[in-house]
Amino acid sequence: MTQWRRPKGRDISGILVLDKAQGMSSNACLQEVKRLFEAEKAGHTGSLDPLATGVLPLCFGEATKISQFLLDSDKRYRTLIRLGQRTDSADSQGSVISERSVAGITREHVLAEFEQFRGDIEQTPPMYSALKHQGTPLYKLARAGEEVERKARPVTIHELKLLDFSDVDGLMTAELEIYCSKGTYVRTIADDLGEALGCGAHVIGLRRLQAGAFVEAQCVTIERLKEVKESAGLAGLDEFLFAPDLAVAELPRVVLPSMTADFVKQGQAVLVRHLPSSGLVRLYDEDEFIGIGTILDDGRVAPRRLFTT
């Protein structure tokens, strides 16, 4: 009797910049897109809250090897926060735990509090997060009514702008743009800002505008992908994939002669002229991207993360 085997998906490699829909988890988006592309291997580069929309890079095939670089990259967000209410999740999906007056709070008050949130700061992760405590995600503990101590973590807020401030019939909102390091929780910024103002606050809208090298203008929605597959098939979908090396475009480019590249592909460190003095580099076999290298103390470049070519 022949054993039935699930057919393998397509062996494709590249990065899709998805415009994540509100209400979907990042993993649900990944699985839907993986199915549309009929891909064998795919992964996302860090979760966005279900409430959030916007830039969610998805890596296919060999590109999954550099997903960590996108996970570690800086991010840019636009968020709308409501002042006067604090919730247990720091966003509109949680339960209101306090309600305070916003009377007398002005745009100038908000701007004055911004200074404590700029630069290198310490931030305590929210209970409603995917971080784990003794193997259990914090959000699961929070849903069960438990709260555990969380250590503050260093993050960097490169930019913090007030885009809009509105007070209509006592409903006060502030729209912010935040450019920050990895691991920054926008919900925590909103919650901490609300406490600094003495009125409480929570996120009611959140959109990621940038993740590393990828920006909002490069995004495509799941609905658009479905339309293209219907009209142009898989070849049409593949047109949306970006080359993997775009994710690490900020790293210096090192072009190796083919013979030298062969040694690197075998795991050996090599000496090449005009190398940077330290750090990570993009490695190319002539014009073909082959992976990430690292500069050793003796000046040679060694393979760090190689692609199968």
C-alpha positions in Angstrom: 0.0 0.0 0.0 1.4 3.4 -1.0 1.6 5.9 1.8 0.0 9.2 0.9 2.3 12.2 1.4 1.3 15.8 1.5 2.8 17.5 -1.6 5.6 19.9 -0.9 5.0 23.5 -1.6 6.9 25.7 -4.0 10.6 26.4 -3.3 10.6 30.1 -3.6 12.8 32.7 -1.9 12.1 36.4 -1.2 10.4 38.9 1.0 6.8 40.0 0.8 5.8 43.3 2.5 2.3 42.6 3.7 -0.2 45.3 4.7 -1.5 43.5 7.7 -5.3 43.7 8.2 -6.8 44.8 11.5 -8.2 42.0 13.7 -5.9 39.3 12.3 -3.0 37.9 14.2 0.4 38.0 12.5 0.5 34.2 12.3 -2.9 34.0 10.7 -1.7 36.5 8.1 1.4 34.4 7.5 -0.5 31.2 7.0 -3.0 32.8 4.6 -0.2 34.3 2.5 1.8 31.0 2.6 -1.3 29.2 1.2 -1.8 31.8 -1.5 1.8 31.5 -2.7 1.7 27.7 -2.2 5.1 28.1 -0.5 7.0 25.3 1.2 8.6 27.5 3.8 7.7 30.9 5.2 8.0 33.0 8.4 7.2 36.4 9.7 9.6 38.8 11.3 8.0 39.7 14.6 4.3 40.0 15.6 2.0 42.9 15.3 -0.9 43.2 17.7 -4.3 42.1 16.1 -5.4 45.8 16.5 -2.5 47.0 14.4 -2.2 47.3 10.6 0.6 48.0 8.3 4.1 46.8 7.4 4.6 43.1 8.2 7.5 41.6 6.2 7.1 37.9 5.4 10.1 35.8 4.4 9.9 32.9 2.0 12.5 30.0 1.6 16.1 31.1 2.0 15.0 34.6 3.0 13.9 33.1 6.4 17.6 33.0 7.3 17.7 36.7 7.6 14.4 37.2 9.4 16.3 37.9 12.6 17.8 41.0 11.1 14.3 42.3 10.4 13.2 41.4 13.9 16.1 43.4 15.3 15.6 46.4 13.0 14.1 49.8 14.0 10.4 50.4 13.4 8.2 53.4 12.7 4.6 53.7 13.9 1.6 56.0 13.7 -0.7 55.7 16.6 -3.9 57.3 17.8 -4.4 57.3 21.6 -7.4 58.3 23.7 -6.8 60.3 26.8 -9.0 59.9 29.9 -9.3 56.2 30.0 -6.8 53.5 31.1 -7.3 49.9 30.1 -5.7 46.6 31.4 -4.2 46.0 27.9 -3.3 49.6 27.2 -5.4 49.4 24.1 -9.1 49.5 23.1 -9.3 45.7 23.2 -8.9 45.6 26.9 -11.2 46.5 29.8 -11.3 50.0 31.2 -9.7 50.0 34.7 -9.9 53.8 35.4 -11.5 56.9 34.0 -10.3 60.4 34.8 -11.0 63.9 33.7 -9.1 65.5 30.8 -10.1 69.0 31.7 -7.3 71.5 31.3 -5.0 69.2 29.4 -3.6 70.9 26.3 -1.4 70.2 23.3 1.4 72.0 25.2 1.0 69.6 28.2 1.4 66.6 25.9 4.4 68.0 24.2 6.0 68.9 27.6 5.8 65.2 28.7 7.4 64.0 25.4 10.9 64.7 26.6 10.9 61.8 29.1 10.1 59.4 26.3 12.8 60.4 23.9 16.3 58.8 23.5 17.4 55.8 25.6 14.7 54.9 28.1 13.6 52.0 30.3 10.3 50.4 29.5 8.3 47.8 31.4 6.7 45.3 29.0 2.9 45.1 29.3 1.2 42.0 30.7 -0.7 41.7 27.4 2.4 40.7 25.4 3.9 37.6 23.8 6.9 37.6 26.2 7.1 34.5 28.3 7.2 33.9 32.1 8.4 30.4 33.0 7.4 29.2 29.5 3.9 30.8 29.5 3.1 33.9 27.3 2.3 36.9 29.5 -1.0 37.5 27.7 -2.3 34.1 28.8 -1.5 34.9 32.4 -3.2 38.3 32.0 -6.3 36.7 30.6 -6.4 34.4 33.6 -6.3 37.4 35.9 -2.6 36.9 36.9 0.1 39.6 37.0 3.8 38.9 37.4 6.7 41.1 37.9 8.4 42.3 34.7 11.8 43.8 34.5 12.2 47.1 32.7 14.1 46.8 29.5 16.2 49.4 27.6 14.7 50.7 24.4 15.5 53.8 22.2 13.0 56.3 20.9 14.7 58.0 18.0 11.8 60.2 17.1 8.5 61.1 18.9 6.2 63.6 17.1 2.7 64.9 17.9 0.8 64.8 14.6 -2.6 65.9 15.9 -4.3 66.8 19.1 -8.1 66.9 19.3 -10.6 67.6 22.0 -14.2 67.3 20.8 -17.0 67.2 23.4 -14.6 65.8 26.0 -13.2 63.1 23.8 -9.5 63.9 23.7 -7.2 62.1 21.3 -3.6 62.5 20.3 -2.0 61.1 17.2 1.7 60.3 17.5 4.5 59.1 15.1 7.1 57.0 16.8 10.4 55.8 15.4 12.0 53.3 17.8 14.3 50.4 18.4 13.2 46.8 18.5 11.3 45.7 21.5 9.5 49.0 22.0 5.8 48.7 23.0 3.7 51.6 21.6 1.0 50.6 24.0 3.3 51.1 27.0 4.3 54.6 25.7 0.6 55.5 25.5 -0.1 54.1 29.0 2.9 55.8 30.5 2.1 59.1 28.8 -1.4 58.9 30.2 -0.1 58.4 33.7 2.4 61.3 33.3 -0.6 63.5 32.3 -2.6 62.3 35.2 -5.6 61.2 33.1 -4.8 57.7 31.8 -4.6 56.8 28.1 -4.8 53.8 25.7 -4.2 53.1 22.1 -7.2 53.1 19.8 -5.4 52.8 16.5 -1.9 51.6 15.5 -0.2 51.4 12.1 3.3 50.3 11.4 4.8 52.5 8.7 8.3 51.0 8.5 10.2 47.9 9.5 13.9 48.1 8.8 14.4 48.8 5.1 10.7 48.2 4.2 8.1 51.0 4.2 4.4 51.4 3.8 4.5 52.3 0.1 5.8 48.7 -0.6 2.9 47.0 1.1 0.3 44.8 -0.5 -3.0 43.6 1.1 -4.2 40.0 1.2 -7.2 41.1 -0.9 -4.9 42.4 -3.6 -2.9 39.2 -3.6 -6.0 37.2 -4.1 -7.0 39.3 -7.0 -3.6 39.0 -8.7 -3.6 35.2 -8.2 -7.0 35.0 -9.8 -5.9 37.0 -12.8 -2.2 36.3 -13.2 -1.6 33.1 -11.2 1.5 32.3 -9.1 3.8 34.2 -11.5 1.8 37.3 -10.8 2.2 36.8 -7.1 6.0 36.3 -7.3 6.3 39.8 -8.8 5.6 41.2 -5.3 8.6 39.5 -3.8 11.7 41.6 -2.9 15.2 40.3 -3.0 16.4 39.0 0.4 19.5 41.3 0.5 17.2 44.3 0.6 16.5 43.5 4.2 20.2 44.0 5.1 20.9 46.9 2.7 22.5 48.9 5.5 25.3 46.4 5.8 28.5 47.1 3.7 28.6 45.1 0.4 31.5 42.8 -0.2 31.9 41.3 -3.7 34.0 38.1 -3.8 35.7 36.6 -6.8 34.0 33.3 -7.6 37.0 31.2 -6.6 37.1 33.1 -3.2 33.3 32.8 -2.8 33.7 29.0 -3.2 35.9 28.9 -0.1 33.4 31.0 1.9 30.5 28.6 0.8 32.6 25.8 2.3 32.6 27.6 5.6 36.1 29.1 5.4 37.3 32.6 6.3 39.0 34.5 3.5 41.1 37.6 3.1 39.8 40.2 0.7 41.0 43.7 -0.1 39.0 46.8 1.0 37.1 45.1 3.8 35.6 47.1 6.7 37.5 46.9 9.9 34.7 45.2 11.8 31.0 44.2 11.9 28.7 42.4 9.5 28.7 42.5 5.7 26.7 41.4 2.8 28.5 38.8 0.7 28.2 38.4 -3.0 29.6 35.9 -5.5 30.1 38.4 -8.2 26.5 39.7 -8.5 24.8 36.9 -6.6 23.9 37.5 -2.9 25.2 34.5 -0.9 24.6 35.6 2.7 26.0 37.5 5.7 29.6 37.5 6.7 31.4 38.9 9.8 34.8 40.5 9.9 37.3 38.6 12.2 39.9 40.2 14.4 42.7 39.2 12.0 40.9 41.1 9.1 39.5 38.1 7.3 35.8 37.7 6.5 34.0 34.6 7.7 30.5 33.3 6.8 27.9 34.0 9.3 24.6 33.1 7.6 24.9 31.6 4.1 22.2 31.0 1.5 21.8 27.8 -0.5 22.3 28.9 -4.1 
